[in-house]
């Protein structure tokens, strides 16, 4: 087996397009596409080379496939999460910071999953007695301005939703949350290992292991159109106690008991 790899910087659309063209030009038997941001450029170039994706949230909404059960084309793969997961972020935020009444939701409204995640959180906000305020993540300066303005209010907390832009700007986001003393729940472990308070989301390593199985089946002759898109089977709750102490957050024992990883 020969494996050719291309890496593109997070949020670098031009690099995505260039790398997609290079990969398709190699005439591979199958392509593994890590994240929905690279599936789009690949799909525009080829409708025949089999593509297995990971870390993609809404392939139907993005137009990559016809349905989860029957993808119908040359693309299949593994979801990064379902929208119902977004409600869990708010639940966890209220568990660790019950006094929070205003929640800033960092999001990218330009991607298909942006409105979906926002809508899911909106649907449960009244039950938790919180007011939501969207914070768009266009660029680092806008994030700093918006988070600083948000922090001027009282009883605030933040939820960082899934997008390539929130990953790209995770450094400033984590720093601002710490500086403004805002308890925050993130969608991915990398934020917490980088100093964030808490994350809950699918295990991305597990998704890539499972994707290897689909790559194997396609190489042995199966059609991606007949391989259903699969949802995550393994989730992880990660808590940074050092950050909790700095923020003055007393993480309940019930939450700590459920954690898959505690950073001390």
N, C-alpha and C positions, 0 to 999 in steps of 0.2 A: 504494500500500500504506500502510495506517495501522498503526502499532506503538504499543501501550500497554504501559508497563512498571511493575512493582511491585517494590520492594526490601524485603526483610525481614531483620532482624538475625539473624545466625547463632545457631541454637539457640532462637529465639523462636517457640515452637509456636503461640501465640495469634496472633501477627502472620502466620504462615504461613496459618492458617485464614481470617483476615480478608482477606488479600490474595487467596487462592484464590477466595473468594466474590465479591470485586470483579471479578476477571478473568473469571470464568465469566459474571457478570451482563452483561458487555459483549457477550456472544454472538459471540466471535471465531470465525474460520474454523479457526484452529489455535493451540495454546498451546505455547510453549517453556518447559520447566520445568528450571531449572538446579539440580540435586541431587535426590536421592531424598527429602529431607526435605519438599519441596514437592509431590512427586508424590502422596503419600498423601492430603493434604487435597484436592487437585484431584480425585483419583479418587473420593473420597467424595461429591463434589458432582455430578460429571458422568460418565456412561458413554457419552456421544455425541460431545462435542467432541474432536477429535483432539489428542493430546498427544505432543510429542516431548521426551524427557528427555536430559539430559547429567549427568555426574558422579554416576552412580547405580551402585552396586556389585552388588546382588543383587536385580534386579526380580522374578525368579521366586520367591525366598524371601520377598520382601515381599508377594507376592500381586498385584503390578501387572499381570503378564502370565502367559500359560499356558506359553510356552517361548520361548527366544531365537530359534529359527528361525521360529516361527509365533506371534507375540504374541497374536493372537486377539481383541483388543478394540479400544479406541480409543487405546491407548498403545503407543509404540515409542520407540527411541532408541539411545543410545550409552553403553556401560559405562565406568565410570571405571577399572576394573581387573578382572582375574581373580584368584581366591584364590591361584593359584600364584605370583603376584607377591610375596606376603608372604614366601615363602622367600628371595627375592632380598635382602630387607632384612637378614636374618640373615647371609647370605653376605657382603654388603658390610661389615657391622659387623665380622665376623671378619677380613676382608681388611685393614681400616684399623686394627683394634685386636686383633691375634691373641691378646693376653693375656687378653681378656675371657672369663670363665667363667660369669658370672651375668648374665642379660639381663632387665631390666624391660620389660614390654610394656604400653605405655599404650593403653587400649582403652575402648570404650563397649560393654559387654555387653548393653545393652538394644536395640541395633539388629540387624537380621538379619545384617549383614555382620560384626558383632563376633565371634561364635563362629567364623565361617568363617575370618577372618584369624588368629585365635588357633590354631585347629586346624591350619592350614597351617604355621604357624611351629613348633608342637609336633611335627609329623610329621618335621621335619628337625633338630630340636634335638639328638638323640642323635648324629647324624653329625658335628655341629660341636663336640660335647663341652661343651655349655652347659646350665645349669639356667635354666628360665624362671620368672619371677614376674610375675603379672598386676598391673597398677596401673590401677584404674578412674578415669575422668575425670569424676566427677559434678560437681565444682565446684572452683574455684581453691584453696580452703583444703585440701580433701581431697588434691588433687594435690601441694601443697607438703608436707603431712604425709607422704604415701606416698613421694614421691621423696627427701625428707630421710632417712627411715628406711632406704630402699633403699641410699642412698649410704654409709651407715655400714659396709656390707660392703666387701670388697675385690674387685678385678677385675670391676667392674660396667660395663655399658653399657646403653643403652636403644634401643628401637624404638618409634616413635610411629605407630600404625596410623591408617587413614583413618576419620574421623567428623567430623560438624559440631562436636562438642564439643572435639576436639583442635584444630581450626582456631580455635574461639572462644577457647580458653585457650592459644594458641600463645605469646603473650608470656611468661606465667609459666613455661611449660614450657621455653622456650629459655633464660630467665634462670636457672632452677634447674639445668639441665644444665650451663651454664657455671660456676655457682657451686660445684657439686658435682664438677666436673671429670669429667663423664660423657660419653664419646663417644656420639653419637646418630645414628641414621638415621631420616629422616622420609619420609613418603609424598608430599610435595608441595613444589615449588620455593619457595613463599612462606615456608616455615620457614627455608630457607637464606638467602634474601635478607634475612630478619629477624635473622640472626645464628646460625642453626643450622649444624651441621657438614656434613651431607650429606643429599641426598634422591634418591630414585629413584621415578619414577612416570610415568603417562601425561601427555602434553602436553595440558592442558585447553583451550588455545586451538585446537589442532587439532580436538578433539572438537566444539567449537562451530562451527567452519567446516564440518565434515562435517554437522552437524545442520541447517545452512542448506539443504543439499541435500535433506534429507528434508522440511523445511518447504515447499520449492519443489514437490516431487513431490505432496505432499498438497494444496497449493493448486491444483494442476493436475488433481486428481481421484482420485489413488491413495488406497487404504485403508490406514491404519496397521496394521491387522490382518495385512496381507500384506507389510509391510516388516520384514525380520528385524532384531532388535537386533544391533548391531555391536560388536565388541571394539576396543580401542585399536590403532592401527597405528603410533603414534609415541610413544616413551618418551624421557625425558631424565634424565641423571645430572648433578646439580649439586653442586659441592663449594666450601666456603668455606675457603680456605687461611688467612685471618686467624684464624678460629675454631680451625682445626687447630693453628696455632702456639700460641694461648693455652692449648689443652688439652694441649699437648705431644705431639700425634699427628703422626707422620711418615707422610703419605699415600704409599703406594707409587706408583712411576712407572707401573706397569701400570694402576692405577686412574685416575690422572690422565690417562693416554692415552685412556681410554674416556669421559672426562667430556665432556658437551655444553657445559657452562659451568663456568668456574672463577672464583670471586670472590676477588680479591686485595686 
